[in-house]
Amino acid sequence: MELDDLKSDWASLSKQVATTHYLTPQIINKMIQKKYYSKVNKIKYPEWAGIIVCILSAVYIGFHFPLLDTVFLQTVGITGILLLIAMSVISLVSVSKLNILPDVNKPHVEVLRIFASQKLRFQKIYHYNVVLSYLLLVVIVLLLPKILEGKDISHNKYFWILSFPCGYIFLLFVSAWVKKSYRKTLQQAEEVLREVGT
């Protein structure tokens, strides 16, 4: 019985040595990148979805532009299109800031320093998008009644009393939730990079 156990342990040890022999720095680097990007994609995919929604919304406003029959509404419509395009560009730039390629051949401190600076840039750029989303809410509240119903409901006092406070409260909670989620994901990605040095 002990001989069989010894043979089994020897076979297991030989297998481990054989697999360890094939772990080259390039394979380790690819494994780290895969793990890192699985974390970062939790930010990239929602941002790409947001970019698509912004572009489609800008096209929607442009398509319904003839319904905006006053100079004020046309100005608001153009502002809305510009805001949506700006938010798309900002999202695109912020996502590109996370394109670090962890390389086991680089010094570990250098990889962490690059990631820290890119993380700070991402958070700063994302903050601009949050500020623009509050301006976009005003545009949406002003345009949607006219575009969707084709009539001006601005004379309805309940519309003004409810739309802005409800919209801002909703936006406040959503932006706080997204910021918390992104911060957690970035922390997990940083932990992946820190594991390289241990």
LOLUM-269691 format. One record per residue: y, z, x of N, C-alpha, C in turn; residue in three letters; residue number from 1. Coordinates in Angstrom, 1 decimal, decimal comma. Each point is the difference from the previous one (the first is absolute). Example, Ala and Ser with C-alpha at 12.3 -4.5 7.8 and 13.67 -1.06 7.14 Angstrom:
- nnorth nup neast canorth caup caeast cnorth cup ceast code pos
- -5,7 7,8 13,2 1,2 0,0 -0,9 1,2 0,0 0,9 ALA 1 .
- 1,1 -0,7 -0,4 1,1 0,0 0,9 1,1 0,8 -0,8 SER 2 .
% end
This chain:
- nnorth nup neast canorth caup caeast cnorth cup ceast code pos
- -1,2 0,0 0,8 1,2 0,0 -0,8 1,3 0,0 0,9 MET 1 .
- 0,0 0,8 1,0 1,1 0,1 0,9 0,2 -1,3 0,8 GLU 2 .
- -1,1 -0,7 0,3 0,1 -1,3 0,7 0,6 -1,1 -0,9 LEU 3 .
- -0,3 0,1 -1,3 0,6 -1,0 -1,0 1,5 0,3 -0,1 ASP 4 .
- 0,4 1,3 -0,1 1,4 0,3 -0,1 0,7 -0,4 1,3 ASP 5 .
- -0,6 0,2 1,1 0,6 -0,4 1,3 0,2 -1,6 0,1 LEU 6 .
- -1,0 -0,7 -0,5 0,1 -1,5 -0,1 1,1 -0,4 -0,9 LYS 7 .
- 0,1 0,7 -1,2 1,1 -0,4 -1,0 1,3 0,3 0,6 SER 8 .
- 0,2 1,2 0,7 1,3 0,3 0,6 0,4 -1,0 1,1 ASP 9 .
- -1,0 -0,4 0,8 0,2 -0,9 1,1 0,5 -1,4 -0,6 TRP 10 .
- -0,7 -0,4 -1,1 0,4 -1,3 -0,6 1,4 0,1 -0,6 ALA 11 .
- 0,3 1,1 -0,6 1,3 0,2 -0,6 1,1 0,0 1,1 SER 12 .
- -0,3 0,7 1,1 1,0 0,0 1,1 0,1 -1,4 0,7 LEU 13 .
- -1,1 -0,7 0,1 0,1 -1,4 0,6 0,8 -0,9 -0,9 SER 14 .
- -0,1 0,2 -1,3 0,8 -0,8 -1,0 1,5 0,3 0,2 LYS 15 .
- 0,3 1,3 0,1 1,4 0,4 0,1 0,6 -0,6 1,3 GLN 16 .
- -0,8 0,1 1,1 0,5 -0,5 1,3 0,2 -1,5 -0,1 VAL 17 .
- -0,9 -0,7 -0,7 0,1 -1,5 -0,1 1,2 -0,4 -0,8 ALA 18 .
- 0,3 0,8 -1,1 1,2 -0,4 -0,8 1,3 0,4 0,7 THR 19 .
- 0,0 1,1 0,7 1,1 0,4 0,8 0,4 -1,0 1,1 THR 20 .
- -1,1 -0,6 0,6 0,2 -1,0 1,0 0,9 -1,2 -0,5 HIS 21 .
- -0,2 -0,3 -1,2 0,7 -1,2 -0,6 1,4 0,3 -0,5 TYR 22 .
- 0,4 1,3 0,0 1,4 0,3 -0,5 1,0 -0,2 1,2 LEU 23 .
- 0,5 -1,2 0,0 1,0 -0,4 1,0 1,4 0,4 -0,5 THR 24 .
- 1,0 0,0 0,8 1,3 0,3 -0,4 0,5 -0,9 -1,1 PRO 25 .
- -0,4 -1,3 0,0 0,5 -0,9 -1,0 -0,6 0,4 -1,4 GLN 26 .
- -1,3 0,4 0,0 -0,7 0,4 -1,3 0,7 1,3 -0,5 ILE 27 .
- 0,2 0,9 0,9 0,7 1,2 -0,4 1,4 -0,3 -0,6 ILE 28 .
- 0,7 -0,9 0,7 1,4 -0,4 -0,4 -0,1 -0,6 -1,4 ASN 29 .
- -1,0 -0,8 -0,3 -0,1 -0,6 -1,3 -0,4 1,0 -1,1 LYS 30 .
- -0,8 1,0 0,4 -0,3 1,0 -1,0 1,2 0,8 -0,4 MET 31 .
- 0,8 0,4 1,0 1,2 0,7 -0,2 1,0 -0,8 -0,9 ILE 32 .
- 0,2 -1,2 0,3 0,9 -0,9 -0,7 -0,5 -0,1 -1,5 GLN 33 .
- -1,3 -0,2 -0,2 -0,6 -0,1 -1,3 0,3 1,3 -0,8 LYS 34 .
- -0,2 1,2 0,6 0,2 1,2 -0,7 1,5 0,2 -0,2 LYS 35 .
- 0,9 -0,3 0,9 1,4 0,1 -0,1 0,5 -0,9 -1,2 TYR 36 .
- -0,4 -1,3 0,0 0,4 -0,9 -1,0 -0,5 0,4 -1,4 TYR 37 .
- -1,1 0,6 -0,1 -0,5 0,4 -1,3 0,9 1,1 -0,6 SER 38 .
- 0,6 0,8 0,9 1,0 1,0 -0,5 1,4 -0,7 -0,3 LYS 39 .
- 0,4 -0,9 0,9 1,3 -0,6 -0,2 0,0 -1,0 -1,2 VAL 40 .
- -1,1 -0,6 -0,3 -0,1 -0,9 -1,2 0,2 0,7 -1,3 ASN 41 .
- -0,1 1,3 0,0 0,3 0,8 -1,2 1,5 -0,1 -0,3 LYS 42 .
- 0,8 -0,3 1,0 1,5 -0,2 -0,2 0,2 -1,5 -0,1 ILE 43 .
- -0,6 -0,8 0,8 0,3 -1,5 0,0 -0,3 -0,6 -1,4 LYS 44 .
- -1,2 0,3 -0,6 -0,3 -0,7 -1,2 0,9 0,4 -1,2 TYR 45 .
- 0,4 1,2 -0,2 1,0 0,3 -1,0 1,4 -0,7 0,2 PRO 46 .
- 0,3 0,0 1,3 1,3 -0,6 0,4 0,0 -1,5 -0,3 GLU 47 .
- -1,2 -0,7 0,3 -0,1 -1,4 -0,3 0,0 -0,2 -1,5 TRP 48 .
- -0,6 0,9 -0,7 0,0 -0,2 -1,5 1,4 0,2 -0,5 ALA 49 .
- 0,8 0,9 0,6 1,4 0,2 -0,4 0,8 -1,2 0,3 GLY 50 .
- -0,2 -0,7 1,2 0,7 -1,2 0,4 -0,3 -1,1 -1,1 ILE 51 .
- -1,2 -0,1 -0,4 -0,4 -1,1 -1,0 0,7 0,3 -1,3 ILE 52 .
- 0,0 1,3 -0,4 0,7 0,4 -1,3 1,5 -0,3 0,1 VAL 53 .
- 0,6 0,3 1,1 1,5 -0,2 0,2 0,3 -1,5 -0,1 CYS 54 .
- -0,8 -0,9 0,7 0,2 -1,4 0,0 -0,2 -0,6 -1,4 ILE 55 .
- -1,1 0,4 -0,7 -0,2 -0,4 -1,4 1,1 0,4 -0,9 LEU 56 .
- 0,5 1,2 0,2 1,1 0,5 -0,9 1,3 -0,7 0,3 SER 57 .
- 0,3 -0,4 1,2 1,2 -0,8 0,4 -0,2 -1,4 -0,7 ALA 58 .
- -1,2 -0,6 0,0 -0,2 -1,3 -0,6 0,2 0,2 -1,5 VAL 59 .
- -0,5 1,1 -0,6 0,1 0,2 -1,5 1,5 0,1 -0,4 TYR 60 .
- 0,8 0,8 0,8 1,4 0,1 -0,3 0,7 -1,4 0,1 ILE 61 .
- -0,4 -0,7 1,1 0,6 -1,4 0,2 -0,4 -0,9 -1,2 GLY 62 .
- -1,2 0,1 -0,4 -0,5 -0,9 -1,1 0,7 0,3 -1,3 PHE 63 .
- 0,4 1,3 -0,3 0,7 0,4 -1,2 1,5 0,1 0,2 HIS 64 .
- 0,5 -0,5 1,1 1,4 0,1 0,3 0,9 -0,7 -1,1 PHE 65 .
- -0,4 -1,1 -0,7 0,8 -0,5 -1,0 0,3 0,9 -1,2 PRO 66 .
- -0,9 1,0 -0,2 0,2 1,0 -1,1 1,2 1,0 0,3 LEU 67 .
- 0,3 0,0 1,3 1,1 0,9 0,4 1,3 -0,7 -0,2 LEU 68 .
- 0,7 0,3 -1,2 1,1 -0,9 -0,5 1,3 0,5 0,4 ASP 69 .
- 0,1 1,2 0,6 1,4 0,4 0,5 0,0 0,1 1,5 THR 70 .
- 1,3 0,0 0,5 0,1 0,0 1,4 -0,5 1,3 0,6 VAL 71 .
- 0,1 1,1 -0,7 -0,5 1,3 0,4 -1,5 0,0 0,1 PHE 72 .
- -0,7 -0,5 -1,0 -1,5 -0,1 0,1 -0,4 -1,0 1,0 LEU 73 .
- 0,7 -1,1 0,2 -0,4 -0,9 1,1 0,2 0,6 1,4 GLN 74 .
- 1,0 0,8 0,1 0,2 0,7 1,3 -1,1 1,0 0,2 THR 75 .
- -0,3 0,8 -1,0 -1,1 0,9 0,1 -1,4 -0,7 0,3 VAL 76 .
- -0,2 -1,2 -0,7 -1,2 -0,7 0,3 -0,1 -0,5 1,5 GLY 77 .
- 1,1 -0,5 0,5 0,0 -0,4 1,4 -0,2 1,2 0,9 ILE 78 .
- 0,6 1,1 -0,3 -0,1 1,2 0,8 -1,5 0,5 -0,1 THR 79 .
- -0,6 -0,1 -1,1 -1,4 0,3 -0,1 -0,9 -0,9 0,8 GLY 80 .
- 0,2 -1,3 0,0 -0,8 -0,9 0,8 0,2 0,3 1,5 ILE 81 .
- 1,3 0,3 0,4 0,2 0,3 1,4 -0,6 1,3 0,4 LEU 82 .
- 0,0 1,0 -0,9 -0,6 1,3 0,3 -1,6 -0,1 0,2 LEU 83 .
- -0,6 -0,8 -0,9 -1,4 -0,2 0,0 -0,4 -0,8 1,3 LEU 84 .
- 0,8 -0,9 0,4 -0,3 -0,8 1,3 0,2 1,0 1,2 ILE 85 .
- 1,0 0,8 -0,1 0,3 0,9 1,1 -1,1 1,0 0,1 ALA 86 .
- -0,5 0,5 -1,1 -1,1 1,0 0,0 -1,3 -0,6 0,6 MET 87 .
- -0,2 -1,3 -0,4 -1,2 -0,7 0,6 0,1 -0,1 1,5 SER 88 .
- 1,1 -0,4 0,5 0,2 -0,1 1,4 -0,1 1,3 0,7 VAL 89 .
- 0,6 1,1 -0,6 -0,1 1,3 0,6 -1,5 0,5 0,1 ILE 90 .
- -0,7 -0,3 -1,1 -1,5 0,4 0,0 -0,7 -0,7 1,1 SER 91 .
- 0,3 -1,3 0,1 -0,7 -0,8 1,0 0,3 0,5 1,4 LEU 92 .
- 1,2 0,3 0,3 0,4 0,6 1,3 -0,6 1,3 0,2 VAL 93 .
- 0,0 0,9 -1,0 -0,6 1,3 0,2 -1,5 -0,1 0,3 SER 94 .
- -0,7 -0,9 -0,7 -1,5 -0,1 0,2 -0,2 -0,6 1,4 VAL 95 .
- 0,8 -0,9 0,5 -0,1 -0,5 1,3 0,1 1,0 1,1 SER 96 .
- 0,8 1,1 -0,3 0,2 1,1 1,0 -1,3 0,8 0,3 LYS 97 .
- -1,0 -0,2 -0,9 -1,3 0,8 0,2 -1,0 -0,9 0,8 LEU 98 .
- 0,4 -1,1 0,6 -1,0 -0,9 0,6 -0,3 0,4 1,4 ASN 99 .
- -0,2 1,3 0,3 -0,4 0,4 1,4 -1,4 -0,3 0,2 ILE 100 .
- -0,4 -0,5 1,2 -1,3 -0,2 0,3 -0,5 1,0 1,0 LEU 101 .
- -0,6 1,1 -0,4 -0,5 1,0 0,9 -0,9 -0,6 1,1 PRO 102 .
- 0,3 0,2 1,2 -0,8 -0,6 1,1 -0,5 1,1 0,9 ASP 103 .
- -1,3 0,1 0,2 -0,5 1,1 0,8 0,4 -0,1 1,5 VAL 104 .
- 0,4 -1,2 0,3 0,4 -0,3 1,4 1,5 0,6 0,3 ASN 105 .
- 0,8 0,2 -1,1 1,3 0,5 0,2 -0,1 1,5 0,2 LYS 106 .
- 1,0 0,6 0,6 0,0 1,5 0,0 0,1 0,6 -1,4 PRO 107 .
- -0,8 1,0 -0,2 0,0 0,6 -1,4 1,4 0,5 -0,5 HIS 108 .
- 0,8 0,5 0,9 1,3 0,5 -0,3 0,9 -1,2 -0,4 VAL 109 .
- -0,2 -1,1 0,6 0,8 -1,2 -0,3 -0,3 -0,5 -1,4 GLU 110 .
- -1,3 0,0 -0,4 -0,4 -0,5 -1,3 0,6 1,0 -1,1 VAL 111 .
- -0,1 1,3 0,3 0,6 0,9 -1,0 1,5 -0,1 -0,1 LEU 112 .
- 0,7 -0,3 1,1 1,4 -0,1 0,0 0,4 -1,3 -0,8 ARG 113 .
- -0,7 -1,1 0,2 0,3 -1,2 -0,8 -0,2 0,2 -1,4 ILE 114 .
- -1,1 0,7 -0,4 -0,3 0,3 -1,4 1,1 0,9 -0,6 PHE 115 .
- 0,4 1,0 0,7 1,0 0,9 -0,5 1,3 -0,7 -0,3 ALA 116 .
- 0,4 -0,9 0,9 1,3 -0,8 -0,2 -0,2 -0,9 -1,2 SER 117 .
- -1,2 -0,7 -0,1 -0,2 -0,9 -1,1 0,0 0,8 -1,3 GLN 118 .
- -0,6 1,1 0,0 -0,1 0,8 -1,2 1,4 0,4 -0,5 LYS 119 .
- 0,8 0,5 0,9 1,4 0,3 -0,3 0,8 -1,2 -0,6 LEU 120 .
- -0,2 -1,1 0,6 0,7 -1,2 -0,5 -0,5 -0,4 -1,4 ARG 121 .
- -1,3 0,1 -0,2 -0,6 -0,3 -1,3 0,6 0,9 -1,1 PHE 122 .
- 0,1 1,3 0,3 0,5 1,0 -0,9 1,5 -0,2 -0,3 GLN 123 .
- 0,7 -0,4 1,0 1,5 -0,3 -0,2 0,2 -1,2 -0,8 LYS 124 .
- -0,8 -1,1 0,3 0,2 -1,2 -0,8 -0,5 0,2 -1,4 ILE 125 .
- -1,1 0,8 -0,2 -0,5 0,2 -1,3 1,1 0,8 -0,9 TYR 126 .
- 0,7 0,9 0,7 1,1 0,7 -0,7 1,0 -0,9 -0,6 HIS 127 .
- 0,3 -1,1 0,7 1,0 -1,0 -0,5 -0,5 -0,6 -1,3 TYR 128 .
- -1,3 -0,3 0,0 -0,6 -0,6 -1,2 0,1 1,0 -1,2 ASN 129 .
- -0,2 1,2 0,2 0,1 1,0 -1,0 1,4 0,1 -0,6 VAL 130 .
- 1,0 -0,1 0,9 1,4 0,0 -0,4 0,3 -1,3 -0,9 VAL 131 .
- -0,5 -1,1 0,5 0,2 -1,3 -0,8 -0,7 0,1 -1,3 LEU 132 .
- -1,1 0,7 -0,1 -0,7 0,0 -1,3 0,8 0,8 -1,0 SER 133 .
- 0,8 0,9 0,4 0,9 0,7 -1,0 1,1 -0,9 -0,5 TYR 134 .
- 0,5 -0,9 0,9 1,0 -1,0 -0,5 -0,7 -1,0 -0,9 LEU 135 .
- -1,3 -0,4 0,4 -0,7 -1,0 -0,8 -0,3 0,6 -1,4 LEU 136 .
- -0,1 1,3 -0,2 -0,2 0,6 -1,3 1,1 -0,3 -0,9 LEU 137 .
- 1,3 0,1 0,5 1,2 -0,3 -0,8 -0,1 -1,5 -0,4 VAL 138 .
- -0,3 -0,9 0,9 -0,1 -1,4 -0,3 -1,0 -0,2 -1,1 VAL 139 .
- -1,2 0,6 0,1 -1,1 -0,2 -1,0 0,5 0,5 -1,4 ILE 140 .
- 0,6 1,2 0,0 0,4 0,5 -1,3 1,1 -0,9 -0,6 VAL 141 .
- 0,8 -0,6 0,8 1,1 -0,9 -0,6 -0,6 -1,3 -0,4 LEU 142 .
- -1,0 -0,5 0,7 -0,5 -1,4 -0,3 -1,1 -0,1 -1,0 LEU 143 .
- -1,0 0,9 0,1 -1,2 -0,1 -0,8 0,3 -0,1 -1,5 LEU 144 .
- 0,9 0,8 -0,6 0,2 -0,2 -1,5 0,4 -1,4 -0,3 PRO 145 .
- 0,9 -0,6 0,8 0,5 -1,3 -0,3 -1,1 -1,1 0,3 LYS 146 .
- -0,8 0,2 1,0 -1,0 -1,0 0,4 -1,2 0,0 -1,0 ILE 147 .
- -0,4 1,3 -0,3 -1,2 0,1 -0,8 0,2 -0,3 -1,5 LEU 148 .
- 1,2 0,5 -0,5 0,2 -0,1 -1,4 1,1 -1,1 -0,3 GLU 149 .
- 0,7 -0,4 1,0 1,0 -1,1 -0,2 1,2 0,6 -0,8 GLY 150 .
- 0,1 1,3 -0,1 1,2 0,5 -0,7 0,5 1,2 0,7 LYS 151 .
- 1,3 0,3 -0,1 0,6 1,1 0,7 -0,2 1,3 -0,8 ASP 152 .
- -0,7 0,9 0,6 -0,2 1,3 -0,7 0,8 1,1 0,7 ILE 153 .
- 1,0 -0,4 0,8 0,9 1,0 0,7 0,8 0,8 -1,0 SER 154 .
- 0,1 -0,4 -1,2 0,8 0,8 -1,0 -0,8 1,2 -0,5 HIS 155 .
- -1,3 0,0 0,2 -0,9 1,1 -0,4 0,1 1,1 0,9 ASN 156 .
- 0,6 1,1 -0,5 0,3 1,2 0,9 -1,3 0,6 0,6 LYS 157 .
- -1,1 0,0 -0,8 -1,2 0,6 0,5 -0,6 -0,8 1,2 TYR 158 .
- 0,2 -1,3 0,0 -0,4 -0,8 1,1 0,6 0,5 1,3 PHE 159 .
- 1,3 0,3 0,0 0,7 0,5 1,3 -0,4 1,4 0,3 TRP 160 .
- -0,1 0,8 -1,1 -0,4 1,4 0,2 -1,3 0,2 0,7 ILE 161 .
- -1,0 -0,8 -0,4 -1,4 0,1 0,4 -0,4 -0,8 1,2 LEU 162 .
- 0,6 -1,2 0,1 -0,6 -0,9 1,1 0,3 0,4 1,4 SER 163 .
- 1,2 0,4 0,3 0,3 0,4 1,4 -0,6 1,3 0,4 PHE 164 .
- 0,1 1,1 -0,8 -0,7 1,2 0,4 -1,5 -0,1 0,1 PRO 165 .
- -0,6 -0,7 -0,9 -1,5 -0,1 0,0 -0,4 -0,9 1,2 CYS 166 .
- 0,8 -1,1 0,2 -0,3 -0,8 1,2 0,1 0,7 1,3 GLY 167 .
- 1,1 0,7 0,1 0,2 0,7 1,3 -1,0 1,1 0,3 TYR 168 .
- -0,4 0,8 -1,1 -1,0 1,0 0,2 -1,3 -0,6 0,4 ILE 169 .
- -0,4 -1,1 -0,7 -1,2 -0,7 0,3 0,0 -0,5 1,5 PHE 170 .
- 1,1 -0,6 0,4 0,2 -0,6 1,3 -0,1 1,2 1,1 LEU 171 .
- 0,6 1,1 -0,4 0,0 1,1 1,0 -1,4 0,5 0,2 LEU 172 .
- -0,8 0,2 -1,0 -1,4 0,4 0,2 -0,8 -1,0 0,7 PHE 173 .
- 0,1 -1,3 -0,4 -0,8 -1,0 0,6 0,3 -0,1 1,5 VAL 174 .
- 1,3 -0,1 0,4 0,4 -0,1 1,4 -0,4 1,2 0,8 SER 175 .
- 0,0 1,2 -0,6 -0,5 1,2 0,7 -1,5 -0,1 0,2 ALA 176 .
- -0,7 -0,4 -1,0 -1,5 -0,1 0,1 -0,4 -1,1 1,1 TRP 177 .
- 0,7 -1,1 0,0 -0,3 -1,1 1,0 0,4 0,5 1,4 VAL 178 .
- 1,1 0,7 0,1 0,4 0,5 1,3 -1,0 1,0 0,6 LYS 179 .
- -0,5 0,9 -0,9 -1,0 0,9 0,4 -1,3 -0,7 0,4 LYS 180 .
- -0,4 -0,9 -0,8 -1,2 -0,8 0,3 0,1 -0,8 1,3 SER 181 .
- 1,1 -0,6 0,3 0,2 -0,7 1,2 0,0 0,9 1,2 TYR 182 .
- 0,6 1,2 -0,2 0,1 0,9 1,1 -1,4 0,5 0,4 ARG 183 .
- -0,8 0,3 -1,0 -1,4 0,4 0,2 -0,8 -1,1 0,7 LYS 184 .
- 0,1 -1,3 -0,4 -0,7 -1,1 0,6 0,5 -0,2 1,4 THR 185 .
- 1,2 0,1 0,3 0,5 -0,1 1,4 -0,5 1,1 0,9 LEU 186 .
- -0,1 1,2 -0,6 -0,6 1,1 0,8 -1,4 -0,2 0,3 GLN 187 .
- -0,8 -0,6 -1,0 -1,4 -0,3 0,3 -0,1 -1,1 1,1 GLN 188 .
- 0,9 -1,0 -0,1 -0,1 -1,0 1,0 0,4 0,5 1,4 ALA 189 .
- 0,9 1,0 0,1 0,3 0,6 1,2 -1,1 0,8 0,6 GLU 190 .
- -0,8 0,7 -0,9 -1,1 0,8 0,4 -1,1 -0,9 0,6 GLU 191 .
- -0,1 -1,3 -0,5 -1,0 -0,9 0,5 0,4 -0,3 1,5 VAL 192 .
- 1,3 -0,2 0,2 0,5 -0,3 1,3 -0,2 1,2 1,0 LEU 193 .
- 0,2 1,1 -0,6 -0,1 1,3 0,9 -1,4 0,2 0,4 ARG 194 .
- -1,0 -0,5 -0,8 -1,4 0,2 0,3 -0,4 -0,8 1,3 GLU 195 .
- 0,8 -1,0 0,3 -0,3 -0,8 1,1 0,1 0,8 1,3 VAL 196 .
- 1,0 0,9 0,0 0,3 0,8 1,2 -0,9 1,2 0,2 GLY 197 .
- -0,8 0,3 -1,1 -0,8 1,2 0,1 -1,4 -0,4 0,5 THR 198 .
% end
